[in-house]
């Protein structure tokens, strides 16, 4: 839970960049870069857990469970912040920003890009009709799905079997 709390606080700090990115769009790039750091941070925490708590031996199952629970606790923590933001602060500002950005991009797009942008607009329209609780559960399920994939891979990298010496 401790590592999940730290990861969750990192995710909350990342999430703060999204609404701030409405005023300063380059913060969205920073959000994306920090998102790419999540698997590496998870690896660092799992390796630290292996060294400090497991005498530098960690089976795949135990590393998988550690990582999965860490991401689970982080997802729950950031879901609370998602709900608070979308329930009390957003009022559709984020969707309006992304939709207006799409409209601007559509004016310069050509060919098949226009069809893709139309599909994205439809998706944003559907997303805009969701309640704050629906949005929170959507982000929670996305976080858990992607973190499951990261966990499967990272657990292989982190595990270390006991070396038998004769």
Beta strands, then each sheet from edge to edge (+ up, - down):
end
